[in-house]
Amino acid sequence: MLRRCFQAALRFIPHWPALYQDVVSQQTVGKSLEIWQTAHWNTRGLSKMSLWPFSVKSRDFSQPNASWSAEMQDVYNRYNALCEAETEESGKTGTWRKLPSYNRTLKYVRGGVCLSKIIQSKSRLFTRNIKDLGAAFEYVVFLNQQEKRCVCVFQPGHLLEGPPGHVHGGAIATMIDTVTGTLAGYLAGPVMTANLNINYRSPVPLGSVVVLHSALDRVEGKKIFVSCRVTSTDESKLHTEATALFIAFKMGYLFGS
Ligand SMILES: CCCCCCCCCC(=O)SCCNC(=O)CCNC(=O)[C@H](O)C(C)(C)COP(=O)(O)OP(=O)(O)OC[C@H]1O[C@@H](n2cnc3c(N)ncnc32)[C@H](O)[C@@H]1OP(=O)(O)O
C-alpha cells in the first residue's frame, strides 16, 4: 500500500497551478489529475508525517507580507473586500476572487522528455523565485470571471531595475504576460503566449505600486485576445499598454505526446 502511494506520488502533480484548476477536467490532463487525486486521497492518512519532497502544502505567495507598502496594502484591501465572502444578509458571493500563487508549476512530469528529473524538481516559477520579501515581484492577482477581467496589484522591488531607479521593461512585460496569461488560462484552459505587443508610456519607479488591468477582448477558436493597461493606483497615470494573443493547447503538446 505504502509502496503504491509512493509510486503514485512520483507520478502525480502536487502543485498543479491554480490557473488550471477550473478547467482541468475539460483538458487532456484529466488523466493526470485522476492520478493526482488518487494519490492525494491515498496519502491523506499520512498527512501528519513529513512527505518531503511530496508535500501537498504549498506556500501561497499572494498573501500580504512585511515588505508591502501602505499603498500596496490599501489597494489589496480594496479588491480583497470585493472577493467571494458570503454575507449574512444576502447569502450572495462577490464577483471578484483573489487567486493563489505558488512558485511551482509541474513538480514531477512523467517521461522527462525535455528535462531531467533533477531540473524538473528544481524548476520554479520565474516571478516567484526570489526569496527576499519585496526584492522583486510582489504581486496579487484578482479575477472577475463574470466580467472576464483581472487586476493585479504590483510592487516592483529593487532587483527589477532597468533605467536608474525604475523598472526594467522586461520585468513589466513579464508581469503583463503573467496577468494576461492568467486571465486567458482561467477562461480557456492551458494557453501559451503567441504574441505580446507593448507600448511603454511612462517609466515605473522601483518600489512604487501599480495596477495591471487586463480584459478579454475576444475569442476566435483557440485564439484568445487579451489587452492590458498598467496604471498608477488611482489610474491617473498610464505607464504601459499592451495586447496579447494566447493559443489554447493540450498539455500533451509540452510533453511530447
Ligand atoms: C500559475 C502562473 C501562471 C502564469 C501565467 C503565465 C503565462 C505565461 C505564458 C508564457 O509565457 S508561454 C511562453 C512563451 N510562449 C511560447 O513559448 C510559445 C511558443 N510558440 C508555440 O508553442 C506555438 O507557436 C503556439 C502554441 C503559440 C501556436 O502553435 P499552434 O501550432 O497551436 O498554432 P497554429 O500554427 O495552429 O496557429 C493557430 C492560430 O493562431 C495563429 N497564430 C499562431 N501564432 C501566432 C502569432 N505568433 N501571431 C499571430 N497569430 C498566431 C495562427 O495564424 C492560427 O490562426 P488561424 O486559426 O486563424 O489560422
The ligand as an ORCA input file, in Angstrom:
! r2SCAN-3c Opt
* xyz 0 1
  C       0.399     29.909    -12.448
  C       1.012     31.092    -13.058
  C       0.555     31.324    -14.431
  C       1.239     32.439    -15.054
  C       0.799     32.571    -16.480
  C       1.985     32.762    -17.284
  C       1.644     32.854    -18.715
  C       2.946     32.846    -19.441
  C       2.757     32.246    -20.758
  C       4.068     32.165    -21.445
  O       4.962     32.917    -21.236
  S       4.180     30.924    -22.588
  C       5.897     31.011    -23.082
  C       6.113     31.852    -24.298
  N       5.429     31.317    -25.417
  C       5.917     30.303    -26.142
  O       6.954     29.760    -25.888
  C       5.069     29.845    -27.289
  C       5.891     29.297    -28.441
  N       5.020     29.082    -29.589
  C       4.297     27.934    -29.717
  O       4.424     26.996    -28.960
  C       3.317     27.873    -30.834
  O       3.707     28.757    -31.868
  C       1.882     28.225    -30.359
  C       1.406     27.218    -29.340
  C       1.784     29.628    -29.790
  C       0.946     28.155    -31.575
  O       1.165     26.937    -32.199
  P      -0.030     26.144    -32.883
  O       0.580     25.121    -33.769
  O      -1.016     25.672    -31.873
  O      -0.729     27.274    -33.679
  P      -1.121     27.268    -35.183
  O       0.074     27.437    -36.040
  O      -2.028     26.093    -35.430
  O      -1.980     28.584    -35.253
  C      -3.245     28.683    -34.639
  C      -3.771     30.062    -34.975
  O      -3.018     31.027    -34.219
  C      -2.393     31.947    -35.104
  N      -1.072     32.265    -34.563
  C      -0.177     31.395    -34.056
  N       0.920     32.040    -33.630
  C       0.690     33.356    -33.880
  C       1.432     34.523    -33.669
  N       2.634     34.486    -33.091
  N       0.901     35.705    -34.022
  C      -0.330     35.763    -34.583
  N      -1.108     34.663    -34.801
  C      -0.587     33.485    -34.469
  C      -2.271     31.208    -36.436
  O      -2.175     32.105    -37.512
  C      -3.573     30.448    -36.443
  O      -4.610     31.305    -36.775
  P      -5.884     30.782    -37.642
  O      -6.524     29.690    -36.810
  O      -6.761     31.977    -37.799
  O      -5.314     30.267    -38.925
*
